[in-house]
Amino acid sequence: VQLQASGGGLVQPGDSRRLSCAASGRTFSPRFMGWFRQAPGKDRDYVASINWSAGHTAYADSVKGRFTISRDKVRNTVYLQMNSLRPEDTAPYYCVADNGRLIYSSQYYASRYDYWGLGTLVTVSS
């Protein structure tokens, strides 16, 4: 399974941006997909995740109310709509997926995901 993320770029504070992540490869049937980010000098942080079949979503407190995660099961693609962007949102964003066995309580932990895409950099600056 390969994950290809796109949509990063330079935006101003308050702007919006949508990230996409397309999965390809052998039969793809995750239980969860999500996004993590890693600001310079910091740990890799959980951003958001979505249950692939039911569509249930979860968010980090820092992005709740501003970011929305969604998925297109036909296109095997997950999206992250980011609104009201702040300078502290600046980071490379990584798309992740599990191999179909992740449990609900583990969706927040980077080490529990099996597949990672290359990061797409989002820079929020005036």
C-alpha positions in Angstrom: 0.0 0.0 0.0 1.3 3.4 -0.9 -0.1 6.7 0.4 0.4 9.8 -1.7 -0.3 13.1 0.1 -0.7 16.4 -1.6 -2.1 19.9 -1.1 0.5 21.5 1.1 1.8 25.0 0.5 2.3 28.5 1.8 -0.8 30.2 3.2 -1.6 33.3 5.3 -3.1 33.2 8.8 -6.8 32.7 8.6 -6.7 31.0 5.2 -8.0 27.6 4.3 -6.3 24.6 2.7 -7.3 21.1 1.8 -4.9 18.2 1.9 -5.6 14.9 0.0 -4.1 11.5 0.5 -4.7 8.8 -2.1 -4.0 5.1 -1.3 -2.9 2.7 -4.0 -1.5 -0.8 -4.2 -3.0 -4.1 -3.2 -6.4 -4.5 -1.8 -6.9 -1.6 0.6 -9.2 -2.1 3.5 -8.1 -0.1 6.5 -10.0 0.4 9.7 -8.7 3.9 10.2 -6.9 6.6 8.2 -5.6 9.8 9.6 -3.2 12.7 9.7 -0.2 13.5 11.9 2.1 16.5 11.8 5.5 17.3 13.2 6.5 20.8 13.8 10.3 21.6 13.9 11.8 20.4 17.2 8.6 18.7 18.3 7.2 15.2 18.4 5.0 13.9 15.7 1.5 14.9 16.8 -1.9 13.4 16.1 -4.2 15.7 14.1 -7.3 13.7 13.1 -8.5 10.3 12.1 -11.5 8.7 10.5 -13.0 5.2 10.7 -13.0 4.0 7.1 -16.3 2.0 7.1 -18.5 4.1 9.4 -17.0 7.5 8.9 -16.7 8.3 12.6 -14.1 11.1 13.1 -11.8 12.3 15.9 -9.7 15.4 16.3 -6.9 16.8 18.4 -8.1 19.6 20.7 -5.8 22.0 18.9 -7.7 21.6 15.6 -11.2 20.8 16.7 -13.7 23.1 15.1 -11.2 24.3 12.4 -10.2 21.0 10.6 -12.5 18.4 9.1 -11.4 15.0 8.0 -13.4 13.0 5.4 -12.9 10.1 3.0 -14.0 8.9 -0.4 -14.2 5.1 -0.3 -14.5 4.8 -4.1 -11.3 6.8 -4.7 -9.5 5.4 -1.6 -8.8 9.0 -0.6 -8.8 10.8 2.7 -9.0 14.6 2.9 -8.2 17.2 5.6 -10.0 20.5 5.2 -8.1 23.1 7.2 -9.8 26.4 8.0 -8.7 29.4 10.1 -5.1 28.3 9.8 -2.6 29.6 12.4 1.2 29.9 12.3 1.3 27.1 14.9 -0.3 24.8 12.3 2.9 25.0 10.3 4.4 21.5 9.8 4.7 18.7 7.4 1.5 16.7 7.5 1.7 12.9 7.2 -1.1 10.7 6.0 -1.5 7.3 7.7 -3.5 4.1 7.4 -3.6 0.9 9.3 -3.8 -2.7 8.0 -7.4 -3.3 9.1 -6.8 -4.3 12.7 -6.4 -1.1 14.6 -8.8 -0.7 17.6 -10.6 2.5 18.4 -8.6 3.4 21.4 -5.3 3.2 19.4 -6.2 5.5 16.6 -4.4 8.5 18.3 -1.0 6.9 18.4 1.5 7.2 15.5 3.2 3.9 16.3 0.0 2.0 15.7 -0.3 2.8 12.0 1.2 0.5 9.4 1.4 2.8 6.4 2.8 6.3 6.1 2.9 8.7 3.2 5.6 11.3 2.7 4.8 14.6 4.4 3.2 17.5 2.6 4.4 20.8 4.0 1.9 23.4 5.2 3.4 26.8 6.0 1.2 29.4 7.6 2.9 32.8 7.5 2.1 36.4 6.7 
